[in-house]
Amino acid sequence: TLLAGGVKPPAPSPRYVRADALRLPFADRSFDLVICRVILMSLPVRAALRELARVVAGGGRLYLHLTGPGFYLEDFARGRRKGSVFALLNGSLLSFLSIQMKVGGLWNNFETVRRVRTILKREGLSVSEIEPGPLRWKLPVNVKLLVRRA
């Protein structure tokens, strides 16, 4: 769109909002693109994914950056033992038993594509692209997903 005299209108400035990731202050299906990088590993996964899915519009996309178990194995090898062991245990419980613990205010875990796909499917979204990240000890450090709402 051009203004009078062929001048292009200025691009709208981004609006930044600080909010609780589990209670986003936006209407249902209000965004064409939602980006979630890294923070999912520190949240109750099921609730966070439901909230992200809630704000994705029809035809919209959700970009997710998942932290895999290889990330915490690498952290463990670098000497960050306590947090890494907790995250590996919590991610394993989450993957196999759908249990996620909160200890000392932390939910730290790893996510799997299978589990995230299952949760998002219940919310009306489907994974359309998977971009595997690097591996450590044959386990993913991270995985990127592009998710779509029909």
Disulfide bonds with the S-S distance in Angstrom:
none
